[in-house]
């Protein structure tokens, strides 16, 4: 399963204690899904984003953590997040996501897939 059209990806993984947990990957319907769904599925960008999703499903953090004070107010207000990560992608694109607990389950929430110009505006660079 992928998050195209579903906004939800569910999978199981084994923790160090041997228990199975559910990890979900959710994509924002406004700032992530429209951009991701418009990508050519044979493009490097699509494959790179899909690879990131696969890594997140397997509980592997990707990218660089953004310091709390540098997380744009937009993400804090819109999504109520207290952590964020960004990933630099080909063609000047950026993926911003957060690790949260949603409905009692660990969730990687893909907040935005955007170009470099919009990313710089969002982060006031």
KAWO-V521498 format. One line per field, one symbol per residue. burial: b if it has 24 or more other C-alpha atoms within 12 Angstrom, else e. A space follows every 10 residues. Layout:
burial->???
This chain:
burial->ebbbeebbbb beeeeeeeee ebbbbbbbee bbbebbbeee eeeebbebbb ebbbebbbbe bbeeeeeeee bbeebeeebe bbbbbbbbbe eebbbbbbbb eeeeebbbbb bbbbbbeebe eeeee
